[in-house]
Each structure stands twice: as C-alpha cells, then as structure tokens.
Amino acid sequence: MSIWKHLFGSSEQVDKADLFATRLNDHLRRIDALGGAYSSFIGDHFGSDVVQLLTAAAAEKMALTRSDSQEHSFCASQAPVSYWVCTVPYSVPGAKKWFGKAYGGYSKLLERAWNSEHFRGPGCEVLVHIVFGRTSRDGWVNMTIFPVGTQRFGIQPILPVDLLTEAEKNP
C-alpha cells in the first residue's frame, strides 16, 4: 500500500496526492540541478517530512478546489521558510488570467503572503509559494522561492514567469 493510500484512503485523494508529489519532485529536481546554493537549499528545506506535509495539504485543498472550483490555500511556517500551497482549477494560462483578475497579478498575491502574519510572525526569511493547478485531465505545479531581505541563502529568487502578466514581467 502506498503512503498516500494509507494517508488518504480514497483513490481520488491518492491520485491528487500522487500527481502533486510527482510534479513537485520534478520541480525540485530541476532546481537542485542548478547546483551550489540551490542544491543546498533544496536539501536543507525539502526533506521527506516537508514534502509529505505539502503533499497532504495539496491533496486536501485540491479536493476542495475540485468540488467548488475555487482557490484554496494552506500555509506552514518552519523558520526560516514559510511554505504556501495554493490550489486552482485552471491550466497555467488560465491561472495567469485568474491571478490577474483576483489579485491584480501573481506578484500581488506574493506581496500579500510576504505581509501576512504567517510570514512575518515566525521570523521567516524565505517564501516558498507553490501553485497546484488541475484541469479535468492533468495537473501542474509551479513554484516561487523568494528570499526576502537577506542574502544568507546565496540564491536569487525563482519566479514562475508563466504566471506573471506582461506588466509584471516588464515593470
């Protein structure tokens, strides 16, 4: 029995968990492939416990998203990192449009996260924002890793440019 089947029971929840875990791990491998400080960051802050927590939250929130076609989110802060998972019922281009309408753009959503009690309260220095999108047939994950106000991690921000509007890309 897979860990996801053990945790969630239903095959639909397992499918959501497996899909998210697969897409997240693919993304983490691409960032790890950058080497140096990026590999260190992934190794230090994306252990199996964090991946399991994010996967469980993503599956739960996606079940809600699939039932009501609304955005749902989850936050867990483990200083110095604040992890956010946001689920949306759209393809990447659909999510880009939706973030524009709902928040004025994806970068405005990130600003809200930086200014939230979840980020500021526990002394976090890095925002990790993960968007899990799901259409009827497929799912995708996009990730922001943004160190705020410090250079101690030695990494430059990683932003999902395909979620940014043209105005956000060219300020």
Buried (B, 14 or more C-beta within 10 A) or exposed (E): EEBBBEBBEEEEBBBBBBBBBEBBBEBBEEBBEBEEEBBBBBEEBBEEEBBBBBBBBBBBBBBEBBEEEEBBBBBBBEEBBBBBBBBBBBBBEEBBEBBBEBBBBBBBBBEEBBEBEBBEEEEBBBBBBBBBBBEEEEBBBBBBBBBBEEEEBEBEEBBBEEBBBEEBEEE
